[in-house]
């Protein structure tokens, strides 16, 4: 009962956030993206904004791991591929991921108030691509089991995972910064032997010691 109350509180926090930005919170509106934030315009006497293509090209030099964020949404599970993930705090145990405000998957995760971060392995590039597209049944043919604390989908073959409740949501320009409290976590030693799936300059790669 205590765990269920905790999840309900986290879900309520996420729903309050959605309402604060004017986003629908009913199940029928689950596919609607969050509104784009009102950003300050650049004045005539200020430097022109950065070119988006150059911004992506330069930041693409930062190699990262790849995850799939999943949640037991309605009418079925929700999930999306996420490169912007990081550990945040040891005490309390917190992680964070960033999601575009235009995401149609995030409102479903927010309503659930829980999520599982599936850290992908070297052989899961195609799995990642499947969760990177919009629309369709992303879980078709994908084996998964319920994570122990929240019931979020834990994808088979992922080397590691963290099972979380939504702790806080912050705005960050055209993205949201979602902070999750880790309720359970674990690894698959056999899957971890192949190493992590890496993303660098728009392409997948492997780690070689």
C-alpha positions, 0 to 999 in steps of 0.5 A: 500500500505504501508503494502504491501511495508513493506512485500515486503521489508521483503521478499527481505531481506529473499531472499537476505539471501538465495542467500548469502548462495547459496540457490535457490530462485525460486518457483520450488526449494522451497523444497530444504533445506539450505546448512549445514554451514561450522563448524570449526573442533575440533583440536587434542589437543582440547576436543572432541565435546559433544555427541549429544544424551547427549546434547538433553537429558540434554537440554530436561529438559527445559520445553517449550511451543509449536508453529506452524509457518505458512506462506502463501507460494506457491503453498500453505500455509507452516508450521512447529511445533516449540519449539524454540520460544521466545519474544525478544523485546518490543520496537520495538515488536519483537519475534524470532524462531529457525529453522534447516538449513536443513528445507524444509519449511523455504525457503518457509517462507523466500520467503513469508517474513511473518509468524504467530506464533500459540501458541498451547493449551493443547488439540492440541498435535495431531495438533502439531504432524501433523506439525512436520512431513516432506512432505504431506499436513500438512493443510489437515483438519486443520481449519484456517483463514488469520491473519489480517496483513500478511494473514498467516494461523491463526490456529483455537483453538490456544490460542494465535497468533502473526502475523509477518514480517521477520525482520532479519535472523542470523546464529546459527550453524546448525540452523537459528535465525529468528527475526520477527516484530509483526504487529498484535497479539491476543488471543482466551479466550475460547481456553486459558482456557484449558491452554498451550501445554507443551513439556518436555523430549520428551513428551507433558504435561499440566500446572496445577497451 
